[in-house]
């Protein structure tokens, strides 16, 4: 039995009949297909700019009869919900209606993968940024299967960018040095990049000839994402801004801007 019949079709039939879906409130284990090591992008968050982005999810599946297929779904919903019945808050893979790419490492174990393409100019909106549950299903060669609706979670994030400019250059020792910058991120609704307002960003300094940055102070971005502060020019070195990130936006550091102090 293909996995669509085992889960998606089962869910559709149950809804039409007004019935509850068996196992919807807990992990569904049928036939003991073992699932492990499921990751998106090798364990990284999914970061999307204003252009289409394709990422890969993979996992290891084991069963005495061997593995024929696997399926991964990104979804959001209450605990116990069935991801195959969540249509408004769900992303399915590019191979959802075909076989996953499964490579056998032994007679019983395979590594299976699928790709997801996120398209800001079509389905992806700013509201989609945040934490998503990962549903995983494995199908054995004898048609037994295991479905884990909430195997793990991953974050879908809006690409961030951070600039810096320190001046004047060169600066006289003991005089005021102004450091400016801007924190922006992808806007999937408007397909451009907009300033990220109200975010704490650290100003950091690295003395020339050293490798470590030290935090000088924290500045909050303006309503348009801009940053500005004044420090005293004391010695040659590099100035940068550093943003720790949020659940919807990845961390980012500006490239250091060197200031010659005379």
N, C-alpha and C positions, 0 to 999 in steps of 0.2 A: 504494500500500500504506500503510495507516495505521501509525503508529509502534508500536502495540501488537503488530502482526504482525511488524514489522521487528525488534523487540528483545525485548519481554516474552514474546510467544508463542514466538519462536525459542528463548529461554532455557528456557521450560517444556518444549518438545518435546525439547530436548537433554537436560534432566535426566531425563525419562521414558525416553529412549533410552539413557541412560548415556553420553552423549557430552559432550565439552568444548564450551563455547560459543565460537565464533570471535570473536577480538578481545577476549576477556574480560581478557586480561593487558595490554592497552594500549588507547589511545584508538582508537575505531572510526570510521573515516572512509569513508563510502560516498557518492559523488556530490558531495563537496566543498561541502556547506552550510557557510558560514562563520558562526561564532558569536562574538559579542563583547559586552562591557559587561553581563555578567550580575551582578546584585546583588540581595540581599534588603534590603528596607526602605531602598533608596537607599544601600547600603553599610554600614548599621548592623548591630549584633548583634541577634538576636531575643531580646527580653526579655519574659518572661511572668510575670505576678503569679499569684494564685490563681484568677483568672477566665479564661474563654476569651479567646484573643487570635488575631486574624486578621491575617496579614502578606502582603505582595505581593512576588513575585520577578519580575523582568523581564530580557529580554535582546534583543539585536539579531541577526537572522538574515538571511543573504543567499545567494541562488542565482539563476542566470540565468533559471530558469523561475518564480521567485517562491516564496513561502513559504505553505504550507497549515496547518502546525501546529508546536507545540513541546511539550516536556515537561521538567519539573524534578523531581528526587527528592533528598531529604536522606537520607544513609545513612552507616553506619559499618561498617567491615570492613577486612580486609587489602588491601594494595596488589594490584591485579590482579583483585580480586573483581568480580563482575557485580552492580551495585546492583539489578537487576531480580530477582535470586535471593536477596537479603538481605531476609528477612521480619521478623525479630525486631528489627533495628536499622535501621528505614527509616520515613520519613514521606513520603507521597505527597500531591499537591495535591488541592484540592477539585474540580479539573477533570481528574483523572487518567484517567477513562474517557470524557471528552468533549473537545471541541476547546479548546485554549488561546485566550485572547483575543489575536488577532494583528491589528495595525493596520499597513497598508502605507504606507510613506513614499515608495515608488517601485515600479516594476514588478518589481524584484528584491529589495527589502529590506523587512522588517517588524520591528516591535517587538512581541514576544509576552510575555504575562504570565499568571501563575496565582496563586491565593491558597492559603495554607496556614492551617488553623485548629488551634491547639494547645489541647487541652482537659485541664486538670489533673484534672478530675473523671472522666476516662475513661482515656485512654491514656498521658498524660504523667506520669512519675514523676521523683523526684529524680535517679535514675541516668541520665536522659536529658540532664542539663545537661552542657555541654562543647562540644567542637569536632566539627562534622559536615562530611562531604564533600558537594559539590553536583554531582550528575550532570545533564547537560544534553543534550537531543536536539532536533534540528531536522529537519523533514520538508518537502521541497520539493514544488511542484505536480506535478512529474513522478514523484513517489514515491521519489526518491532521498533519502538521509538521512545525517546525521552524528551520532554519539553520542560524547560525551566523559564518561566515568564520573567523572573527578576534575577537573572544570573549575576549581573553586575550593573554598574552605571558608568556613563561617560558624559563629558561636557561638550556641548556644541557652542562655540564661541565666535564673537565678532572680532576679526583681526584688528590689532591695535598698532599705533605708531606714535613715536615720541621724538620731538626735535629739541635742540638746545642751541643757544647762542650766548656767548659770554663776551663782554666788551666794556670799555674800549680795549683794543689790542694795538700795540703793547700797552700795558697798564703801569702807571707809576706806583711804586711800593707805598702802601698806606692809604691809597686813594680808593674811592668807591668803585666797585665792579658790579655791573648789572648782568644778571643771568636770566634769560627769558627762554620760553619754549612753548610747545603745544602738545597736548595729549588728544589724539583723535582715534576713532575706530570706524569700522565699516558700518554703513547704514544700509541694511538689506531692503528697507522700504523705498529708499530714494536712489539706491545704486550709486552712492558716493560716500565720502568719508566726512564725518562730522565730529566736532569737538566733544569730549567727554567731560561733562560738567560735574563740579562738586567732589572731585576725587583727590585723596591725599597722595602727593608725589614727593619723593625724597630728593633733595639736592645733595649731590655727592661730589667729593673732591679727591683727586689722586695726584700726589706730589710727583713732579718729574723725576724719573729714575726709579720709581717704585711700581708695584703691580697691584696694590690694594686701594680700593676706594673707601672713603670714610664719609658717613652721613653727616651733613652740616646742619640741615634743618628740613622740616616738612612743610610744604606749601600746598594749598588746595586750589585746584583748577577753577577758573572763572566759568561763567555761564556759557562761554564759547570754547572752553577747554584750554585757554591760555594760562601760562605761568610766568611770574616775574618776581624777582627778589633782588636785594642788594647785599653784597658782602664786601669785606675789605680785601684788597689785593695784597697778599703777603709774600707769595713765592710762586715760582713757575709751576704750572701743573695743568691738569685736565679737569674740566667741570662737566657734569652730566646730570640728567634727571633719571630717576628710577621709579617705575610704577609696579606695585606688587600684584596687580590684577584683581579681578572679581570673578564670580561664577560665570558671568556672561562675556568676559573680556580677558584675554591672556596678559600675563606680566610682560613688561617691555622695558628696555633700557636704551637711552639715547647714546649714540657714539660720543665719546669724550671730545670736548672742544678745548684745545690747548690755548692758554693765555701766557704770554711772555711778560713777566713782571720785572721792571727795571728800576 
